[in-house]
């Protein structure tokens, strides 16, 4: 029997509301949603990237949840699988926050994270 696969990332209501707002205010034609990825940087090795997406790139996972669309960069899936994307706003910070069970460390400033190497 066919079992649907679990989305690589989930969104909170706050994150979905912020994605809707960003897409609506993008000012760019053809924006379909946001792309989530990771890049090598910072003290701990990796940081999250969130950018506008105008098309689905080859091999990307697409997450459609709470009325928004996220495109997941295929090189990021193994680092964010099972993560929850949230949006926080207070006097000192506003932005997307990732609650990621794969993280094994985070730098003191919160800009980058690390994951344990796979054991083979």
C-alpha positions in Angstrom: 0.0 0.0 0.0 1.2 3.5 -0.9 2.3 5.6 2.1 2.6 9.3 1.7 5.9 10.7 2.7 6.3 13.1 5.5 7.2 16.7 4.5 10.9 17.4 5.2 9.9 20.6 7.1 6.8 21.8 8.8 5.6 25.4 9.5 4.0 27.0 12.4 1.0 29.3 11.9 3.3 32.3 12.6 5.7 31.2 9.9 3.0 30.6 7.3 1.5 34.0 8.0 4.9 35.6 7.5 5.5 33.7 4.3 2.1 34.8 2.9 3.0 38.4 3.8 6.4 38.3 2.2 5.1 36.7 -1.0 2.3 39.3 -1.2 4.7 42.2 -0.6 7.6 40.9 -2.7 7.0 43.3 -5.6 8.3 40.7 -7.9 6.3 39.0 -10.6 6.0 35.3 -10.5 6.9 34.6 -6.9 5.5 31.2 -6.0 6.7 30.9 -2.4 10.0 30.8 -0.5 13.0 28.5 -1.0 14.7 27.1 2.1 18.3 25.9 2.0 21.6 25.9 3.9 25.0 27.2 3.2 28.5 26.7 4.6 29.3 29.7 6.8 29.8 30.9 10.4 31.4 29.5 13.5 29.5 26.2 13.5 29.5 25.4 9.8 26.0 25.9 8.4 23.3 28.6 8.2 19.8 28.7 6.9 18.9 30.5 3.7 15.4 31.7 2.9 14.8 33.4 -0.4 12.0 34.1 -2.9 11.3 31.2 -5.4 9.9 31.8 -8.8 10.1 28.2 -10.0 10.7 24.7 -8.8 14.3 23.7 -9.4 15.3 20.2 -10.4 15.0 17.7 -7.5 13.5 20.2 -5.0 10.9 19.0 -2.5 7.8 21.1 -2.4 6.0 21.6 0.9 2.5 23.0 0.6 1.1 23.7 4.0 -1.2 26.3 5.6 -1.8 28.0 2.3 1.9 28.6 1.5 4.5 26.9 -0.7 8.1 26.2 0.4 10.7 24.8 -2.0 13.4 22.8 -0.2 16.9 22.8 -1.8 17.9 19.2 -2.3 21.3 19.8 -0.8 19.6 21.0 2.4 17.2 18.1 3.0 19.6 15.9 5.0 20.3 18.9 7.3 16.7 20.0 7.9 14.7 16.8 7.8 12.1 16.9 10.5 12.7 20.6 11.3 9.9 23.1 12.1 10.1 26.6 10.6 8.7 29.3 13.0 8.6 33.1 12.9 9.5 35.2 15.9 9.3 38.9 16.5 10.2 40.9 19.5 12.1 44.1 20.4 15.5 42.7 19.5 14.8 40.2 16.7 12.5 39.4 13.9 12.9 36.5 11.6 12.4 32.8 10.8 13.6 30.4 13.5 14.3 26.7 12.8 13.6 24.1 15.5 15.8 21.4 14.1 16.2 18.0 15.7 19.4 17.4 13.6 21.4 20.3 15.1 24.2 19.1 17.4 25.6 22.6 18.0 24.9 26.3 17.5 27.3 29.2 17.6 26.9 31.8 20.4 25.4 34.4 18.1 22.9 32.0 16.7 23.8 32.6 13.1 25.1 29.1 12.3 24.6 25.5 13.4 26.2 22.1 13.0 25.0 18.5 12.6 26.7 15.3 13.6 28.5 13.5 10.8 26.7 10.3 9.7 28.3 7.2 11.1 28.9 4.5 8.6 
